[in-house]
């Protein structure tokens, strides 16, 4: 009897390890491979102006026109946007609209 119980426990644990989680989507519907993914969205956090020229803060990195970092290059800095080049494509990053607007 104990032999059958041991065999059932061993077989049960092996089946439990091979079981598929019913709450997960099928593997065919899983996330795409990294090669198929679009580049991550960049966030223009601030545009800084000073005597030394303008700088853009993109995802925590401060860059001037012509500088490159993490696969992107800054082409132009405008009052409310920054033109960048990433993976051979040009993108215009815009500052978010302020939540509070000044009264008139």
C-alpha positions as CSV (number, residue, x, y, z in Angstrom):
1,X,0.0,0.0,0.0
2,X,2.8,2.4,0.9
3,X,4.5,1.6,-2.4
4,X,1.3,2.7,-4.4
5,X,1.0,5.8,-2.3
6,X,4.6,6.8,-3.0
7,X,4.1,6.1,-6.7
8,X,1.0,8.2,-6.7
9,X,2.8,11.1,-5.0
10,X,5.7,11.0,-7.4
11,X,3.5,10.8,-10.4
12,X,1.2,13.5,-9.1
13,X,4.1,15.9,-8.6
14,X,5.5,15.3,-12.1
15,X,2.1,16.0,-13.6
16,X,1.7,19.1,-11.5
17,X,5.0,20.5,-12.8
18,X,3.9,19.8,-16.4
19,X,0.4,21.3,-15.9
20,X,-0.5,24.5,-17.8
21,X,-1.8,27.5,-15.8
22,X,-5.4,27.9,-17.0
23,X,-5.3,31.7,-16.2
24,X,-2.5,32.3,-18.7
25,X,-3.1,32.9,-22.4
26,X,-1.9,30.3,-24.8
27,X,1.8,30.5,-25.8
28,X,0.8,31.4,-29.4
29,X,-0.9,34.6,-28.0
30,X,2.0,35.5,-25.8
31,X,4.1,38.7,-26.2
32,X,5.9,39.2,-29.5
33,X,9.7,38.6,-29.7
34,X,11.9,41.6,-29.0
35,X,12.9,41.8,-32.7
36,X,9.2,42.5,-33.6
37,X,8.6,45.1,-30.9
38,X,8.3,48.8,-31.7
39,X,10.8,51.0,-29.9
40,X,9.8,52.2,-26.5
41,X,8.0,55.5,-26.3
42,X,10.3,58.3,-25.2
43,X,9.2,61.1,-22.9
44,X,10.2,64.7,-23.3
45,X,10.3,65.8,-19.7
46,X,11.7,69.4,-20.1
47,X,13.3,71.9,-22.4
48,X,15.9,74.0,-20.7
49,X,17.2,77.3,-22.1
50,X,20.3,79.2,-21.0
51,X,23.3,81.2,-22.1
52,X,25.0,78.0,-23.3
53,X,22.0,77.1,-25.6
54,X,19.0,74.9,-25.3
55,X,18.9,71.4,-23.8
56,X,16.2,68.7,-23.8
57,X,15.6,66.3,-21.0
58,X,14.5,63.0,-22.6
59,X,13.8,60.0,-20.3
60,X,16.1,61.6,-17.6
61,X,19.0,62.4,-20.0
62,X,20.0,66.0,-20.8
63,X,21.0,66.4,-24.4
64,X,22.0,69.3,-26.7
65,X,21.4,69.5,-30.5
66,X,23.7,67.0,-32.2
67,X,24.3,64.8,-29.1
68,X,23.3,61.2,-29.1
69,X,22.5,58.7,-26.4
70,X,20.7,55.3,-26.2
71,X,20.1,55.1,-29.9
72,X,18.7,58.5,-30.4
73,X,20.1,61.8,-31.7
74,X,18.8,65.3,-31.1
75,X,18.3,67.1,-34.4
76,X,16.5,70.3,-33.2
77,X,15.1,71.8,-30.1
78,X,12.0,74.0,-30.5
79,X,10.1,75.9,-27.8
80,X,7.6,73.1,-27.0
81,X,9.1,70.1,-28.9
82,X,12.3,68.3,-29.9
83,X,13.1,66.6,-33.2
84,X,15.0,63.4,-32.8
85,X,16.3,60.6,-35.0
86,X,16.0,57.0,-33.8
87,X,16.5,53.9,-35.9
88,X,16.7,55.9,-39.1
89,X,13.3,57.5,-38.4
90,X,12.6,61.1,-37.3
91,X,10.3,61.7,-34.4
92,X,8.9,64.9,-32.9
93,X,8.6,64.7,-29.1
94,X,6.2,67.2,-27.6
95,X,6.0,68.5,-24.0
96,X,2.8,67.5,-22.2
97,X,0.1,70.1,-21.8
98,X,0.3,71.6,-18.3
99,X,-2.4,70.4,-16.0
100,X,-2.9,73.9,-14.5
101,X,-3.1,76.8,-16.9
102,X,-2.4,80.4,-15.8
103,X,-5.4,82.6,-15.3
104,X,-6.0,85.5,-17.7
